[in-house]
Amino acid sequence: MGAGEPDWVPPGVDTRRANVARVYDYLLGGSHNFLADQDVGRAIVAVEPNARAIGRANRAFLGRAVRFLTAAGIRQFLDIGSGIPTEGNVHEVAQKLAPDARVVYADIDPVAIAHSKAILAVNQNATIIDSDLREPEKILADEGTRSLIDFSQPVGLLLVAVLHFVSDAEDPWRIVATLRDALAPGSYLVVCHGTDEGNPAVAHAGEKVYQRAVSAELRMRSRPEILRFFDGFELVDPGLVAIPFWRPGSPAEVPADPTSYWGALAGVARKP
Ligand SMILES: C[S@@+](CC[C@H](N)C(=O)[O-])C[C@H]1O[C@@H](n2cnc3c(N)ncnc32)[C@H](O)[C@@H]1O
C-alpha cells in the first residue's frame, strides 16, 4: 500500500500500472480500481462503446452457465481467473441452488485474492488459491484445490474471460488439455473468450490498448482457435455463440443489435 491509498490495497501492488482484474472491475462499475485502470477502461470504451455492456453480459453468462451446471448435477466448481468478487459470484449462484456446492477460485491478482479471502472467510465450502492458469499442474495439485474438489467426480471448470490473457506462445490449448485430462467424465468446461471474428479492426485496436498500458497481453482469437479449447468435450446447445445468445433467461435479454456483442464468444461443453 502506498501513501494515500486505501487500506485494502495489498503490499507490493503498483496501482500506477493498469491491471487486468482492476480494469474489468472498472468496466463493471466496481470500486477496486485506480486512475491507471480507469484510463485503460475509458480507452477500451472509446474503441468499443459497448464494452461495459459486454462485461455485464459476460457476468450474466457466468451466472446462467453455473445455474445450468448446478441443474445438471455439478456440485464442485473450479473457477480460474475468477476476478475481484462482484455481484453473482460462482459460490453464491451455485450454493443458492445447491447449498452443498463447493467452489475453488484461482487468480493471480493480489487484489482479487485479498477480497476473495475476505468474503470467503465465513464459507467452508469455498476458497481462493493464489495460482497461475499457465501452471495448471500446480492448480490441480494445490492443497486448497484438493481440500474441496474430488477429481473422481464431475467438476465444472470455468475459464471465463481469462484464456485471452494467455498468449499463443504459452500454449493455452495445452493448458486446457492438462486440466481436461484431470476431469472425470460428466465434467463441464465453460469458456467465454474475446474474438476478432465479427469486427477485426475493433478487436485489434482493443489488443493494442492492453499492449500499451496493461501488464498482460490480450489475444483476441478466431472461432476455430476458440473451438480448439473444447477438444475432448461436446458443446451443449446452442454451441459457441455471442454472449447474450447463450441460453438467454428471457427474450428481453436478447439484444436488438447483435453486432454490438461481437467482441466475445461463449460456450459450455461436457466431457463424455
Ligand atoms: C476479465 S477478469 C474475469 C473475471 C471472471 N472470470 C468473470 O468472467 O467475471 C480476468 C481475471 O483473470 C485473471 N487472470 C489473468 N491471467 C491469469 C492467469 N495467468 N492465471 C490466473 N488468473 C489470471 C485476472 O487477474 C482477472 O482477475
The ligand as a Tripos MOL2 file, in Angstrom:
@<TRIPOS>MOLECULE
LIG
   27    29     1     0     0
SMALL
NO_CHARGES

@<TRIPOS>ATOM
      1 C1        -11.6640  -10.1800  -17.0650 C.3       1 LIG1
      2 S1        -11.4050  -10.9090  -15.4880 S.3       1 LIG1
      3 C2        -12.6590  -12.1760  -15.4860 C.3       1 LIG1
      4 C3        -13.2060  -12.4830  -14.1150 C.3       1 LIG1
      5 C4        -14.3300  -13.5300  -14.0830 C.3       1 LIG1
      6 N1        -13.8420  -14.8150  -14.5860 N.3       1 LIG1
      7 C5        -15.5180  -13.0940  -14.9040 C.2       1 LIG1
      8 O1        -15.6420  -13.5570  -16.0410 O.co2     1 LIG1
      9 O2        -16.3050  -12.2780  -14.4300 O.co2     1 LIG1
     10 C6         -9.9270  -11.8660  -15.7570 C.3       1 LIG1
     11 C7         -9.2940  -12.3860  -14.4890 C.3       1 LIG1
     12 O3         -8.3050  -13.3370  -14.8640 O.3       1 LIG1
     13 C8         -7.1800  -13.1550  -14.0300 C.3       1 LIG1
     14 N2         -6.0090  -13.6960  -14.7290 N.ar      1 LIG1
     15 C9         -5.3590  -13.1950  -15.8140 C.ar      1 LIG1
     16 N3         -4.3380  -14.0080  -16.1550 N.ar      1 LIG1
     17 C10        -4.3370  -15.0300  -15.2630 C.ar      1 LIG1
     18 C11        -3.5250  -16.1760  -15.0800 C.ar      1 LIG1
     19 N4         -2.4820  -16.4260  -15.8800 N.pl3     1 LIG1
     20 N5         -3.8070  -17.0230  -14.0640 N.ar      1 LIG1
     21 C12        -4.8660  -16.7760  -13.2250 C.ar      1 LIG1
     22 N6         -5.6620  -15.6970  -13.3430 N.ar      1 LIG1
     23 C13        -5.4140  -14.8330  -14.3470 C.ar      1 LIG1
     24 C14        -7.1100  -11.6630  -13.7900 C.3       1 LIG1
     25 O4         -6.3460  -11.3510  -12.6460 O.3       1 LIG1
     26 C15        -8.5760  -11.3230  -13.6590 C.3       1 LIG1
     27 O5         -8.9820  -11.4030  -12.3230 O.3       1 LIG1
@<TRIPOS>BOND
     1     1     2 1
     2     2     3 1
     3     2    10 1
     4     3     4 1
     5     4     5 1
     6     5     6 1
     7     5     7 1
     8     7     8 2
     9     7     9 1
    10    10    11 1
    11    11    12 1
    12    11    26 1
    13    12    13 1
    14    13    14 1
    15    13    24 1
    16    14    15 ar
    17    14    23 ar
    18    15    16 ar
    19    16    17 ar
    20    17    18 ar
    21    17    23 ar
    22    18    19 1
    23    18    20 ar
    24    20    21 ar
    25    21    22 ar
    26    22    23 ar
    27    24    25 1
    28    24    26 1
    29    26    27 1
@<TRIPOS>SUBSTRUCTURE
     1 LIG1         1 GROUP 0 **** ****
